[in-house]
Amino acid sequence: YAGFNDSGLGARTAGMGQAFSAVANDANAISANPAGLAWLRNPELSASYGRLFTGLGDESKIGQGYFGLAFPARQYVPGVIGIGWDELRLSEAYSETVFTGAYADMVYPGLSVGGSLKYMRKTYIPDGYTESDPLFARNGYAKAGLGIDLGGLYRVNDDYTVALVLKNVNQPDMGLGSKDRLPMQVRLGGAYWVKKGLVDMDIALSGNGYDVSVGAERLFQAKYLFRLGFLAGNDSKRNMSLGFGSRYGAVDIPSIPPATT
């Protein structure tokens, strides 16, 4: 099964346990829900890097980096454009790289729609094992494909927003030796907004799997942010995250140590 799980990219998204589809009002919308880009009024940049699954018995080093830039371009087009890059890398063995272009606009009062086109590439690093494997001799060490995401975000009123996101609608084939199509993921989200915070819930369905995530964000003293997230799914998957951040003018610096069981 090919990976390319881009639902939790960005520190703010990860801190809320990936419950972000109905929030998505910053540059992290590029990966979470492209429709959220339409709510931006100024250019935004988001960048993060994390070391995943530290302490593995075989001393594997797994890292994930993300960069997203969103900017209104209304002098050329009516909506907002987003450009993203993310990479998951197992050192000296394997990597997944994604370049994303996204666009969103308001189509009705309170309703935005958006879409993204993703260039995805997975690469195996040649070593003594792969060089003797006929699979790599026949098919090479890399596979690329294009993925399409679609999203919608609707503000019901000042307190509630709802969202629908379809990821990998075209189910690109990322198999190296045989077909291995990415399953389409359907995400439903709802958020409740309060004066200094919010609570969001997402339900994600993909193939035979599912995830349910709940996240919360709270602002203190107009400067400090606290985030909490919990995700549960099939196969006894449990993820919990806790985040603290601060704002300095136009800069929001989140810091998130996730816990996974």
Buried (B, 14 or more C-beta within 10 A) or exposed (E): EBEBBBBBBBBBBBBBBBBBBBBBBBBBBBBBBBBBBBBBEEBBEBEBEBEBEEEEEEEBBBBBBBBBBBBBEEEEEEBBBBBBBBBBBBEEBBBBBBBBBBBBBBEEEEEBBBBBBBBBBBBBEEEEEBEEEEEBEEBEBEBEBEBBBBBBBBBEEEEEBBBBBBBBBBEBEBBBEEEBBBBBBBBBBBBBBEEEBBBBBBBBBBEEEBBBBBBBBBBEEEEEBBBBBBBBBEEEEEBBBBBBBBBEEEEBEBEBEBEEE
